[in-house]
Amino acid sequence: MKLFTIAFTMLLFISCIPAKYNKTIKLNIMSTSDYCGGAKPSDDIINELNTPRPFNGTIYIHTNPERRDKGVAKKIKNGEGTITLPIMGITDLVFFQYPATNIEKLEKNGASAIKENECEIRRNFQRLDMINVDTETKEVSTNIHLRCDPCSEPKP
């Protein structure tokens, strides 16, 4: 009887844990961007940069806004791509423009390492977008805005 009670309790406990599903989601990503040149741009250049275009490049997708998960680097071509991840209930997909900086490593090296890498740390948390997905999500569309690299030298 004791064995039956333990087995029943374990079964009940396991059945209450939400299931993770490996889910493939189609991504449709359009982008606009800042002007990162030096001289004042013309109105035509500003209008062109503010017009959404299919994104081409790599984005970094995390399920944790603080980037404490491994994350996935995803190449997007002509605004399209796919991502496969374990989805459990409602999950946030957080999009970043730059690869993650190992903040924990910097913290272990002390305050001077953090000060020296302040720009990279700030850039690390510049989020492009955050989208909620669940086990029923098949496709997501978003418009991201690409910012100038805050760590690059100013243009003349």
DRENBA-546300 format. One record per atom (N, C-alpha, C, CB): atom name; x, y, z. Coordinates in nm, 4 decimals. Each point is the difference from the previous one (the first is absolute). Glycine has a CB too. Layout:
DRENBA-546300
('CA',(X,Y,Z));
...
//
This chain:
DRENBA-546300
('N',(0.0826,-0.1200,0.0000));
('CA',(-0.0826,0.1200,0.0000));
('C',(0.0866,0.1258,0.0000));
('CB',(-0.1803,-0.1256,0.1211));
('N',(0.2881,0.1221,-0.0454));
('CA',(0.0911,0.1141,0.0069));
('C',(0.0636,0.0254,-0.1374));
('CB',(0.0462,-0.0497,0.2444));
('N',(-0.0068,-0.0566,-0.3131));
('CA',(0.0585,0.0111,-0.1327));
('C',(-0.1007,0.0598,-0.0978));
('CB',(0.1486,-0.1970,0.0485));
('N',(-0.2728,0.1557,-0.0410));
('CA',(-0.1049,0.0534,-0.0855));
('C',(-0.0180,0.1505,0.0244));
('CB',(-0.1144,-0.2255,0.0003));
('N',(0.1149,0.2674,0.1259));
('CA',(-0.0166,0.1417,0.0348));
('C',(0.1155,0.0819,-0.0561));
('CB',(-0.1244,-0.0638,0.2096));
('N',(0.2463,0.0136,-0.1961));
('CA',(0.1166,0.0722,-0.0517));
('C',(-0.0077,0.0097,-0.1522));
('CB',(0.1393,-0.0797,0.1953));
('N',(-0.1723,-0.0303,-0.2615));
('CA',(-0.0102,-0.0013,-0.1462));
('C',(-0.1091,0.0960,-0.0467));
('CB',(0.0803,-0.2388,-0.0046));
('N',(-0.1949,0.2406,0.0713));
('CA',(-0.1097,0.0893,-0.0367));
('C',(0.0403,0.1462,0.0193));
('CB',(-0.1658,-0.1784,0.0638));
('N',(0.2348,0.2075,0.0474));
('CA',(0.0449,0.1372,0.0274));
('C',(0.0998,0.0453,-0.1060));
('CB',(-0.0362,-0.0357,0.2469));
('N',(0.1299,-0.0504,-0.2845));
('CA',(0.0984,0.0345,-0.1032));
('C',(-0.0691,0.0264,-0.1335));
('CB',(0.1733,-0.1392,0.1181));
('N',(-0.2687,0.0543,-0.1542));
('CA',(-0.0731,0.0163,-0.1241));
('C',(-0.0773,0.1318,-0.0006));
('CB',(-0.0177,-0.2494,-0.0208));
('N',(-0.0438,0.2826,0.1312));
('CA',(-0.0734,0.1255,0.0115));
('C',(0.0941,0.1188,-0.0127));
('CB',(-0.1694,-0.1126,0.1456));
('N',(0.2833,0.1052,-0.0805));
('CA',(0.0985,0.1084,-0.0051));
('C',(0.0516,0.0203,-0.1420));
('CB',(0.0655,-0.0498,0.2369));
('N',(-0.0305,-0.0588,-0.3048));
('CA',(0.0537,0.0087,-0.1354));
('C',(-0.1049,0.0531,-0.0972));
('CB',(0.1552,-0.1902,0.0510));
('N',(-0.2790,0.1527,-0.0343));
('CA',(-0.1049,0.0451,-0.0921));
('C',(-0.0311,0.1480,0.0169));
('CB',(-0.0955,-0.2294,0.0040));
('N',(0.1312,0.2881,0.1095));
('CA',(-0.0257,0.1425,0.0221));
('C',(0.1083,0.0889,-0.0596));
('CB',(-0.1206,-0.0611,0.2076));
('N',(0.2348,0.0051,-0.2458));
('CA',(0.1068,0.0783,-0.0606));
('C',(-0.0387,0.0297,-0.1446));
('CB',(0.1759,-0.1049,0.1522));
('N',(-0.1749,0.2329,-0.1923));
('CA',(-0.0361,0.0314,-0.1378));
('C',(0.0960,-0.0664,-0.0988));
('CB',(-0.0971,0.2180,0.0776));
('N',(0.0439,-0.2655,-0.1855));
('CA',(0.0813,-0.0671,-0.1010));
('C',(0.0738,0.1027,-0.0849));
('CB',(-0.1613,-0.1932,-0.0042));
('N',(0.2846,0.1584,-0.0366));
('CA',(0.0755,0.0826,-0.0924));
('C',(-0.0155,-0.0598,-0.1385));
('CB',(0.1657,0.0698,0.1798));
('N',(-0.1905,0.0156,-0.2761));
('CA',(-0.0145,-0.0442,-0.1369));
('C',(0.1105,0.0645,-0.0823));
('CB',(-0.2511,-0.0296,0.0261));
('N',(0.3207,-0.0496,-0.1069));
('CA',(0.0913,0.0585,-0.0965));
('C',(-0.0864,0.0553,-0.1119));
('CB',(0.1922,-0.1601,0.0588));
('N',(-0.1889,0.2873,-0.0760));
('CA',(-0.0901,0.0693,-0.0914));
('C',(0.0814,0.0766,-0.1028));
('CB',(-0.1758,0.0187,0.1795));
('N',(0.1407,-0.0323,-0.3050));
('CA',(0.0625,0.0791,-0.1063));
('C',(-0.0938,0.1155,-0.0319));
('CB',(0.1232,-0.2027,-0.0965));
('N',(-0.0673,0.3213,0.0998));
('CA',(-0.0778,0.1223,-0.0238));
('C',(0.0623,0.0740,-0.1174));
('CB',(-0.0668,0.0173,0.2452));
('N',(-0.0169,0.0226,-0.3397));
('CA',(0.0459,0.0788,-0.1137));
('C',(0.0104,0.1464,0.0423));
('CB',(-0.1063,-0.1625,-0.1643));
('N',(0.2167,0.2249,0.1285));
('CA',(0.0227,0.1407,0.0337));
('C',(-0.0097,0.0857,-0.1252));
('CB',(0.1474,-0.0667,0.1928));
('N',(-0.2233,0.1760,-0.1853));
('CA',(-0.0070,0.1009,-0.1048));
('C',(0.0463,0.1306,0.0640));
('CB',(-0.1927,-0.1182,-0.1256));
('N',(0.3100,0.1657,0.0851));
('CA',(0.0582,0.1159,0.0677));
('C',(0.0286,0.1110,-0.0998));
('CB',(0.1000,-0.1502,0.1739));
('N',(-0.1587,0.2643,-0.1472));
('CA',(0.0271,0.1219,-0.0762));
('C',(0.0837,0.0896,0.0908));
('CB',(-0.2179,-0.0173,-0.1377));
('N',(0.2946,0.1093,0.0760));
('CA',(0.0833,0.0872,0.0834));
('C',(0.0057,0.1416,-0.0535));
('CB',(0.1346,-0.1973,0.0639));
('N',(-0.1155,0.2891,0.0295));
('CA',(0.0336,0.1386,-0.0285));
('C',(0.1303,0.0251,0.0755));
('CB',(-0.2469,0.0765,-0.0322));
('N',(0.3118,0.0368,0.0071));
('CA',(0.1259,0.0226,0.0715));
('C',(0.0271,0.1478,0.0220));
('CB',(0.0884,-0.2099,-0.0983));
('N',(0.0006,0.2344,0.1941));
('CA',(0.0488,0.1349,0.0263));
('C',(0.0985,0.0400,-0.1095));
('CB',(-0.0318,-0.0313,0.2497));
('N',(0.0555,0.1616,-0.2616));
('CA',(0.1071,0.0500,-0.0858));
('C',(0.1275,0.0002,0.0829));
('CB',(-0.1599,0.1437,-0.1395));
('N',(0.2605,-0.2147,0.0934));
('CA',(0.1233,-0.0150,0.0777));
('C',(0.1185,0.0677,-0.0670));
('CB',(-0.0877,-0.2146,0.0884));
('N',(0.0605,0.3023,-0.1824));
('CA',(0.1075,0.0722,-0.0682));
('C',(0.0416,0.1224,0.0802));
('CB',(-0.0853,-0.0807,-0.2213));
('N',(0.1639,0.1645,0.1603));
('CA',(0.0506,0.1174,0.0700));
('C',(-0.0783,0.1261,-0.0329));
('CB',(0.2234,-0.1054,-0.0002));
('N',(-0.2167,0.1484,-0.1258));
('CA',(-0.0655,0.1242,-0.0414));
('C',(-0.1518,-0.0154,0.0086));
('CB',(0.1941,0.0542,-0.1525));
('N',(-0.2610,0.0595,0.1632));
('CA',(-0.1466,-0.0033,0.0084));
('C',(-0.0575,-0.0638,-0.1267));
('CB',(-0.0003,0.2076,0.1466));
('N',(-0.0856,-0.3089,-0.1307));
('CA',(-0.0551,-0.0680,-0.1178));
('C',(-0.1115,0.0815,-0.0656));
('CB',(0.0585,-0.2195,0.1045));
('N',(-0.0803,0.1917,-0.2316));
('CA',(-0.1099,0.0649,-0.0714));
('C',(-0.1314,-0.0637,0.0436));
('CB',(0.1499,0.0522,-0.1983));
('N',(-0.2596,0.0149,0.1670));
('CA',(-0.1323,-0.0546,0.0309));
('C',(-0.0241,-0.1318,-0.0727));
('CB',(-0.0849,0.2325,0.0355));
('N',(0.1381,-0.2458,-0.1577));
('CA',(-0.0152,-0.1255,-0.0749));
('C',(0.0665,-0.1165,0.0728));
('CB',(-0.0068,0.1308,-0.2137));
('N',(0.1251,-0.1066,0.2683));
('CA',(0.0706,-0.1061,0.0738));
('C',(-0.0786,-0.0372,0.1253));
('CB',(0.2227,0.0824,-0.0873));
('N',(-0.2719,0.0169,0.1593));
('CA',(-0.0789,-0.0271,0.1214));
('C',(-0.1255,-0.0792,-0.0347));
('CB',(0.0869,0.2113,0.1057));
('N',(-0.1568,-0.1712,-0.2125));
('CA',(-0.1208,-0.0721,-0.0426));
('C',(0.0320,-0.1438,-0.0385));
('CB',(-0.0985,0.2156,-0.0795));
('N',(0.2111,-0.2363,0.0112));
('CA',(0.0404,-0.1349,-0.0400));
('C',(0.0282,-0.0869,0.1228));
('CB',(0.0963,0.0927,-0.2136));
('N',(-0.0276,-0.0362,0.3129));
('CA',(0.0319,-0.0750,0.1215));
('C',(-0.1252,-0.0316,0.0823));
('CB',(0.2247,0.1100,0.0029));
('N',(-0.3252,-0.0246,-0.0096));
('CA',(-0.1237,-0.0201,0.0758));
('C',(-0.1027,-0.0867,-0.0729));
('CB',(0.0412,0.2201,0.1049));
('N',(-0.0105,-0.2612,-0.2276));
('CA',(-0.0890,-0.0868,-0.0758));
('C',(0.0335,-0.1456,0.0317));
('CB',(-0.0217,0.1734,-0.1845));
('N',(-0.0746,-0.2506,0.2368));
('CA',(0.0285,-0.1397,0.0329));
('C',(0.0428,-0.0806,-0.1229));
('CB',(-0.1652,0.0161,0.1867));
('N',(0.2708,-0.0942,-0.1684));
('CA',(0.0532,-0.0871,-0.1039));
('C',(0.0216,-0.1389,0.0592));
('CB',(0.1111,0.1960,-0.1181));
('N',(-0.1125,-0.2998,0.0344));
('CA',(0.0296,-0.1340,0.0528));
('C',(0.1391,-0.0011,0.0638));
('CB',(-0.1481,-0.1063,-0.1768));
('N',(0.1581,0.0512,0.2957));
('CA',(0.1263,-0.0042,0.0736));
('C',(0.0919,-0.1069,-0.0587));
('CB',(-0.1172,0.0797,0.2086));
('N',(0.2440,-0.0461,-0.2230));
('CA',(0.1044,-0.0943,-0.0398));
('C',(0.1114,0.0100,0.1017));
('CB',(-0.0588,0.0187,-0.2465));
('N',(0.0939,-0.1286,0.3076));
('CA',(0.1072,0.0005,0.0983));
('C',(-0.0275,-0.1005,0.1096));
('CB',(0.0454,0.2393,-0.0504));
('N',(0.0273,-0.2229,0.1605));
('CA',(-0.0133,-0.0909,0.1135));
('C',(-0.0667,0.0723,0.1156));
('CB',(0.2043,-0.1278,-0.0728));
('N',(-0.3011,0.0605,0.1342));
('CA',(-0.0562,0.0502,0.1248));
('C',(0.0246,-0.1063,0.1062));
('CB',(-0.1782,0.1397,-0.1204));
('N',(0.1782,-0.0956,0.2432));
('CA',(0.0262,-0.0878,0.1136));
('C',(-0.1285,-0.0098,0.0807));
('CB',(0.2476,0.0625,0.0075));
('N',(-0.3000,-0.1847,0.0039));
('CA',(-0.1301,-0.0213,0.0621));
('C',(0.0191,-0.0720,0.1325));
('CB',(-0.1129,-0.0087,-0.2258));
('N',(0.0540,0.0658,0.3297));
('CA',(0.0054,-0.0580,0.1340));
('C',(-0.1423,-0.0149,0.0521));
('CB',(0.2282,0.1028,0.0443));
('N',(-0.2462,-0.1900,0.0540));
('CA',(-0.1297,-0.0116,0.0661));
('C',(0.0031,0.0688,0.1354));
('CB',(-0.0427,-0.2162,-0.1192));
('N',(0.1561,0.2752,0.1547));
('CA',(0.0157,0.0727,0.1254));
('C',(0.0436,0.1421,-0.0335));
('CB',(0.0598,-0.2126,0.1285));
('N',(-0.1362,0.3150,-0.0876));
('CA',(0.0346,0.1382,-0.0338));
('C',(0.1371,0.0444,0.0516));
('CB',(-0.2418,0.0475,0.0027));
('N',(0.2906,-0.1112,0.1038));
('CA',(0.1316,0.0343,0.0538));
('C',(0.1100,-0.0825,-0.0666));
('CB',(-0.1073,0.0611,0.2185));
('N',(0.0706,-0.1421,-0.3174));
('CA',(0.0932,-0.0825,-0.0771));
('C',(0.0744,-0.0999,0.0878));
('CB',(0.0253,0.1879,-0.1606));
('N',(-0.0945,-0.2434,0.2600));
('CA',(0.0615,-0.0992,0.0881));
('C',(-0.0154,-0.1423,-0.0550));
('CB',(-0.0463,0.1511,0.1946));
('N',(-0.0168,-0.1627,-0.3111));
('CA',(-0.0093,-0.1294,-0.0666));
('C',(0.1061,-0.0052,-0.1105));
('CB',(-0.2501,-0.0184,0.0522));
('N',(0.2625,-0.0958,-0.1138));
('CA',(0.1036,-0.0177,-0.1025));
('C',(-0.0257,0.0882,-0.1229));
('CB',(0.0330,-0.2355,0.0804));
('N',(-0.1557,0.2463,-0.1223));
('CA',(-0.0328,0.0806,-0.1170));
('C',(0.0352,-0.0703,-0.1306));
('CB',(0.0364,0.2032,0.1377));
('N',(-0.0891,-0.1492,-0.2464));
('CA',(0.0204,-0.0569,-0.1326));
('C',(0.0338,0.1133,-0.0956));
('CB',(-0.1598,-0.1922,0.0474));
('N',(0.2666,0.1742,-0.1252));
('CA',(0.0321,0.0941,-0.1077));
('C',(-0.0714,-0.0494,-0.1251));
('CB',(0.2279,0.0614,0.1017));
('N',(-0.3064,0.0245,-0.1629));
('CA',(-0.0804,-0.0414,-0.1151));
('C',(0.0272,0.0912,-0.1183));
('CB',(-0.1771,-0.0903,0.1530));
('N',(0.2149,0.0304,-0.2660));
('CA',(0.0176,0.0774,-0.1225));
('C',(-0.1369,0.0165,-0.0658));
('CB',(0.2388,-0.0859,-0.0318));
('N',(-0.2666,0.2088,-0.0056));
('CA',(-0.1263,0.0332,-0.0654));
('C',(0.0338,0.0516,-0.1395));
('CB',(-0.1165,0.0547,0.2222));
('N',(0.0488,-0.1079,-0.3226));
('CA',(0.0252,0.0421,-0.1374));
('C',(-0.1317,0.0439,-0.0620));
('CB',(0.1973,-0.1583,-0.0213));
('N',(-0.1961,0.2753,-0.0401));
('CA',(-0.1206,0.0571,-0.0614));
('C',(-0.1165,0.0042,0.0980));
('CB',(0.0767,-0.0847,-0.2216));
('N',(-0.0451,0.1098,0.3495));
('CA',(-0.1031,0.0147,0.1016));
('C',(-0.0584,-0.1298,0.0510));
('CB',(-0.0499,0.2124,-0.1038));
('N',(0.1030,-0.3274,0.0599));
('CA',(-0.0598,-0.1276,0.0392));
('C',(0.1015,-0.0929,0.0647));
('CB',(-0.1634,0.0249,-0.1852));
('N',(0.1145,-0.1028,0.2804));
('CA',(0.0810,-0.1003,0.0658));
('C',(-0.0895,-0.0874,0.0854));
('CB',(0.2003,0.1524,-0.0006));
('N',(-0.1424,-0.2536,0.0604));
('CA',(-0.0747,-0.0848,0.0922));
('C',(0.0853,-0.0227,0.1237));
('CB',(-0.1248,-0.1130,-0.1903));
('N',(0.0570,0.0831,0.2993));
('CA',(0.0688,-0.0329,0.1240));
('C',(-0.0730,-0.1170,0.0647));
('CB',(0.0795,0.2403,0.0317));
('N',(-0.0035,-0.3336,0.0214));
('CA',(-0.0571,-0.1133,0.0716));
('C',(0.0488,0.0057,0.1432));
('CB',(-0.0105,-0.1411,-0.2102));
('N',(-0.0840,0.1477,0.3040));
('CA',(0.0348,0.0042,0.1421));
('C',(-0.0990,-0.0787,0.0818));
('CB',(0.1052,0.2221,-0.0318));
('N',(-0.0623,-0.2602,0.1526));
('CA',(-0.0970,-0.0624,0.0903));
('C',(-0.0936,0.1076,0.0550));
('CB',(0.1657,-0.1831,0.0615));
('N',(-0.2929,0.1676,-0.0831));
('CA',(-0.1001,0.0958,0.0474));
('C',(-0.0781,-0.0657,0.1125));
('CB',(-0.0175,0.1115,-0.2283));
('N',(0.0044,-0.0392,0.3385));
('CA',(-0.0751,-0.0512,0.1148));
('C',(-0.1008,0.1074,0.0390));
('CB',(0.1962,-0.1441,0.0821));
('N',(-0.3227,0.1208,-0.1124));
('CA',(-0.1015,0.1010,0.0289));
('C',(0.0246,0.1232,-0.0852));
('CB',(-0.0247,-0.0862,0.2350));
('N',(0.0151,0.2034,-0.1738));
('CA',(0.0278,0.1257,-0.0693));
('C',(0.1467,0.0338,0.0226));
('CB',(-0.2404,0.0823,0.0278));
('N',(0.3112,-0.0563,-0.1358));
('CA',(0.1426,0.0287,0.0052));
('C',(0.0263,0.1319,-0.0700));
('CB',(0.0563,-0.2459,0.0057));
('N',(0.0352,0.3243,0.0486));
('CA',(0.0414,0.1242,-0.0651));
('C',(0.1175,-0.0286,-0.0918));
('CB',(-0.0801,0.1371,0.1965));
('N',(0.0748,-0.0863,-0.3189));
('CA',(0.1159,0.0019,-0.0879));
('C',(0.0520,0.1425,0.0024));
('CB',(-0.0872,-0.1903,-0.1492));
('N',(0.2119,0.2066,0.1918));
('CA',(0.0588,0.1330,0.0118));
('C',(0.1095,0.0113,-0.1058));
('CB',(-0.0526,0.0144,0.2507));
('N',(0.0418,0.0873,-0.3362));
('CA',(0.0915,0.0188,-0.1117));
('C',(0.1045,0.1065,0.0345));
('CB',(-0.1823,-0.0669,-0.1621));
('N',(0.3085,0.0341,0.1329));
('CA',(0.1107,0.0930,0.0227));
('C',(0.0809,0.0139,-0.1280));
('CB',(0.0094,-0.0620,0.2450));
('N',(0.0577,0.1781,-0.2597));
('CA',(0.0787,0.0290,-0.1193));
('C',(0.1437,-0.0501,0.0126));
('CB',(-0.1441,0.1995,-0.0399));
('N',(0.1959,-0.2068,0.1617));
('CA',(0.1397,-0.0363,0.0214));
('C',(0.0109,-0.1284,0.0813));
('CB',(0.0638,0.2421,-0.0110));
('N',(0.0485,-0.3168,-0.0051));
('CA',(0.0193,-0.1216,0.0804));
('C',(0.0065,0.0345,0.1485));
('CB',(0.1223,-0.1086,-0.1915));
('N',(-0.1560,0.0123,0.2745));
('CA',(-0.0017,0.0212,0.1454));
('C',(0.1423,0.0169,0.0535));
('CB',(-0.2126,-0.1351,0.0179));
('N',(0.2261,0.2244,0.0792));
('CA',(0.1251,0.0186,0.0730));
('C',(-0.0092,-0.0836,0.1261));
('CB',(0.0360,0.2350,-0.0930));
('N',(0.0720,-0.3025,0.1294));
('CA',(0.0012,-0.0832,0.1198));
('C',(0.0134,0.0906,0.1231));
('CB',(0.1030,-0.1955,-0.1288));
('N',(-0.2164,0.2407,0.1803));
('CA',(-0.0033,0.0931,0.1127));
('C',(0.0562,-0.0662,0.1261));
('CB',(-0.2004,0.1154,-0.1010));
('N',(0.1681,-0.2421,0.1224));
('CA',(0.0476,-0.0689,0.1201));
('C',(0.1524,-0.0031,0.0040));
('CB',(-0.2085,-0.1401,0.0017));
('N',(0.2714,0.1194,-0.1161));
('CA',(0.1466,-0.0014,-0.0062));
('C',(0.0554,0.1381,0.0352));
('CB',(-0.0068,-0.1813,-0.1762));
('N',(-0.0565,0.2858,0.1242));
('CA',(0.0439,0.1359,0.0317));
('C',(-0.0169,0.0299,0.1490));
('CB',(-0.0615,0.0724,-0.2327));
('N',(-0.0505,-0.1174,0.2908));
('CA',(-0.0237,0.0228,0.1427));
('C',(0.1067,-0.0673,0.0853));
('CB',(-0.2453,0.0162,-0.0455));
('N',(0.2893,-0.1354,0.0038));
('CA',(0.1039,-0.0710,0.0749));
('C',(0.1336,0.0731,-0.0064));
('CB',(-0.1175,-0.2152,-0.0473));
('N',(0.1404,0.2913,-0.0613));
('CA',(0.1255,0.0728,-0.0158));
('C',(0.0002,0.1346,0.0717));
('CB',(0.0282,-0.1135,-0.2179));
('N',(-0.1382,0.1486,0.2808));
('CA',(-0.0047,0.1195,0.0832));
('C',(-0.0561,0.1229,-0.0680));
('CB',(0.1907,-0.0925,0.1163));
('N',(-0.1973,0.1993,-0.0364));
('CA',(-0.0608,0.1258,-0.0448));
('C',(0.0756,0.0631,-0.1159));
('CB',(-0.0826,0.0351,0.2309));
('N',(0.2155,-0.0501,-0.2352));
('CA',(0.0768,0.0618,-0.1086));
('C',(-0.0365,-0.0637,-0.1346));
('CB',(0.1885,0.0499,0.1611));
('N',(-0.2094,-0.1816,-0.1634));
('CA',(-0.0391,-0.0680,-0.1245));
('C',(-0.1372,0.0474,-0.0451));
('CB',(0.1371,-0.2009,0.0639));
('N',(-0.2260,0.2221,0.0309));
('CA',(-0.1339,0.0483,-0.0340));
('C',(0.0089,0.1416,-0.0560));
('CB',(-0.1021,-0.1453,0.1800));
('N',(0.1820,0.2319,-0.1186));
('CA',(0.0141,0.1376,-0.0474));
('C',(0.0623,0.0035,-0.1393));
('CB',(0.0228,0.0786,0.2373));
('N',(0.0798,-0.1620,-0.2603));
('CA',(0.0661,-0.0046,-0.1304));
('C',(-0.0940,-0.0477,-0.1100));
('CB',(0.2156,-0.0430,0.1162));
('N',(-0.3112,-0.0393,-0.0809));
('CA',(-0.0914,-0.0582,-0.0983));
('C',(-0.1417,0.0559,0.0118));
('CB',(0.1384,-0.2065,0.0037));
('N',(-0.1502,0.3240,0.0512));
('CA',(-0.1315,0.0607,0.0239));
('C',(-0.0827,0.0116,-0.1281));
('CB',(0.0997,0.1263,0.1906));
('N',(-0.0357,-0.0868,-0.2979));
('CA',(-0.0714,0.0165,-0.1258));
('C',(-0.0535,-0.1338,-0.0504));
('CB',(0.1448,0.1972,-0.0547));
('N',(-0.0615,-0.3026,0.0600));
('CA',(-0.0433,-0.1317,-0.0453));
('C',(-0.1143,-0.0534,0.0861));
('CB',(0.2316,-0.0445,-0.0842));
('N',(-0.2255,0.0740,0.2138));
('CA',(-0.1073,-0.0442,0.0897));
('C',(-0.1302,0.0705,-0.0351));
('CB',(0.1675,-0.0437,0.1829));
('N',(-0.1600,0.1753,-0.2063));
('CA',(-0.1189,0.0766,-0.0381));
('C',(-0.0571,-0.0523,-0.1324));
('CB',(0.0911,0.2031,0.1206));
('N',(-0.0029,-0.2283,-0.2162));
('CA',(-0.0410,-0.0510,-0.1310));
('C',(-0.0628,-0.1396,0.0142));
('CB',(0.1843,0.1347,-0.1110));
('N',(-0.1353,-0.2134,0.2058));
('CA',(-0.0474,-0.1357,0.0235));
('C',(-0.1499,-0.0058,0.0295));
('CB',(0.2266,-0.0558,0.0849));
('N',(-0.2792,0.1597,-0.0227));
('CA',(-0.1405,-0.0008,0.0416));
('C',(-0.0908,0.0845,-0.0890));
('CB',(0.0802,-0.0357,0.2303));
('N',(-0.0302,0.0812,-0.3447));
('CA',(-0.0848,0.0738,-0.0935));
('C',(-0.0859,-0.0989,-0.0783));
('CB',(0.1717,0.1863,-0.0183));
('N',(-0.2921,-0.1967,0.0600));
('CA',(-0.0936,-0.0965,-0.0579));
('C',(-0.0649,0.0590,-0.1250));
('CB',(-0.0436,-0.0995,0.2284));
('N',(0.0300,0.0162,-0.3315));
('CA',(-0.0676,0.0424,-0.1227));
('C',(-0.1505,-0.0188,0.0106));
('CB',(0.2042,-0.0587,-0.1305));
('N',(-0.2448,-0.0534,0.1894));
('CA',(-0.1426,-0.0298,0.0120));
('C',(-0.0184,-0.1178,0.0946));
('CB',(-0.0444,0.0874,-0.2336));
('N',(-0.0766,-0.1022,0.2840));
('CA',(-0.0349,-0.1154,0.0812));
('C',(-0.1400,-0.0447,-0.0425));
('CB',(0.1461,0.0781,0.1966));
('N',(-0.1592,-0.2074,-0.2282));
('CA',(-0.1258,-0.0551,-0.0499));
('C',(-0.0383,-0.1200,0.0845));
('CB',(0.0496,0.0804,-0.2343));
('N',(-0.1760,-0.0880,0.2723));
('CA',(-0.0512,-0.1172,0.0717));
('C',(-0.0394,-0.1070,-0.1000));
('CB',(-0.0814,0.1446,0.1898));
('N',(0.1278,-0.2673,-0.1656));
('CA',(-0.0412,-0.1134,-0.0816));
('C',(-0.0486,-0.1106,0.0922));
('CB',(0.1651,0.0607,-0.1829));
('N',(-0.2426,-0.1528,0.1278));
('CA',(-0.0432,-0.1169,0.0767));
('C',(0.0039,-0.1221,-0.0901));
('CB',(-0.1465,0.1426,0.1491));
('N',(0.0964,-0.2523,-0.0999));
('CA',(0.0078,-0.1257,-0.0748));
('C',(-0.0830,0.0027,-0.1286));
('CB',(0.0368,-0.1176,0.2164));
('N',(-0.1268,0.2147,-0.2297));
('CA',(-0.0830,0.0110,-0.1201));
('C',(0.0597,0.0939,-0.1046));
('CB',(-0.1982,-0.0461,0.1421));
('N',(0.3005,0.1234,-0.1066));
('CA',(0.0580,0.0994,-0.0904));
('C',(0.0732,-0.0689,-0.1140));
('CB',(0.0223,0.1627,0.1899));
('N',(-0.0552,-0.1227,-0.3124));
('CA',(0.0656,-0.0555,-0.1185));
('C',(0.0873,0.1039,-0.0690));
('CB',(-0.1912,-0.1579,-0.0290));
('N',(0.1553,0.2858,0.0456));
('CA',(0.0685,0.1061,-0.0731));
('C',(-0.0065,0.1287,0.0807));
('CB',(-0.0559,-0.1086,-0.2213));
('N',(0.1649,0.1855,0.2176));
('CA',(-0.0006,0.1326,0.0623));
('C',(0.0559,0.1010,-0.0998));
('CB',(0.0273,-0.1001,0.2327));
('N',(-0.0829,0.2180,-0.2295));
('CA',(0.0465,0.1103,-0.0840));
('C',(0.0308,0.1174,0.0904));
('CB',(-0.1367,-0.0786,-0.1989));
('N',(0.2463,0.1471,0.1693));
('CA',(0.0367,0.1150,0.0804));
('C',(0.0791,0.0981,-0.0844));
('CB',(0.0014,-0.1408,0.2079));
('N',(0.0007,0.2644,-0.1630));
('CA',(0.0815,0.1045,-0.0607));
('C',(0.1006,0.0437,0.1056));
('CB',(-0.1885,0.0777,-0.1567));
('N',(0.3167,-0.1005,0.1310));
('CA',(0.1038,0.0384,0.0955));
('C',(0.0660,0.1296,-0.0461));
('CB',(0.0396,-0.2424,0.0617));
('N',(0.0113,0.3190,0.0323));
('CA',(0.0707,0.1236,-0.0320));
('C',(0.1454,-0.0163,0.0412));
('CB',(-0.2104,0.1393,0.0296));
('N',(0.2995,-0.1341,-0.1272));
('CA',(0.1429,-0.0180,0.0249));
('C',(0.0620,0.1331,0.0420));
('CB',(0.0094,-0.1894,-0.1679));
('N',(0.0578,0.1873,0.2806));
('CA',(0.0647,0.1205,0.0515));
('C',(0.1469,0.0004,-0.0390));
('CB',(-0.1622,0.0091,0.1924));
('N',(0.2225,0.1077,-0.1887));
('CA',(0.1441,0.0106,-0.0232));
('C',(0.0726,-0.0670,0.1158));
('CB',(-0.0281,0.2164,-0.1309));
('N',(0.1446,-0.2715,0.1024));
('CA',(0.0807,-0.0656,0.1027));
('C',(0.0492,0.1068,0.0978));
('CB',(0.0712,-0.1853,-0.1613));
('N',(-0.1148,0.1784,0.2879));
('CA',(0.0413,0.1033,0.0961));
('C',(0.1486,-0.0089,0.0359));
('CB',(-0.2320,-0.0022,0.0909));
('N',(0.2965,-0.1051,-0.1294));
('CA',(0.1419,-0.0186,0.0345));
('C',(0.0941,0.0432,-0.1131));
('CB',(-0.0681,-0.1895,0.1480));
('N',(0.0128,0.2282,-0.2617));
('CA',(0.0870,0.0410,-0.1110));
('C',(0.0364,0.1481,0.0140));
('CB',(-0.1058,-0.1742,-0.1510));
('N',(0.2145,0.2095,0.0895));
('CA',(0.0454,0.1390,0.0035));
('C',(-0.0973,0.0888,-0.0764));
('CB',(0.2394,-0.0761,0.0173));
('N',(-0.2568,0.2010,0.0271));
('CA',(-0.0893,0.0906,-0.0726));
('C',(0.0552,0.0290,-0.1406));
('CB',(-0.0740,0.1032,0.2196));
('N',(-0.0167,-0.0876,-0.3139));
('CA',(0.0387,0.0301,-0.1384));
('C',(0.0260,0.1500,-0.0141));
('CB',(-0.1364,-0.1963,-0.0862));
('N',(0.2292,0.2337,-0.0024));
('CA',(0.0279,0.1437,-0.0203));
('C',(-0.1105,0.0689,-0.0762));
('CB',(0.2417,-0.0500,0.0022));
//
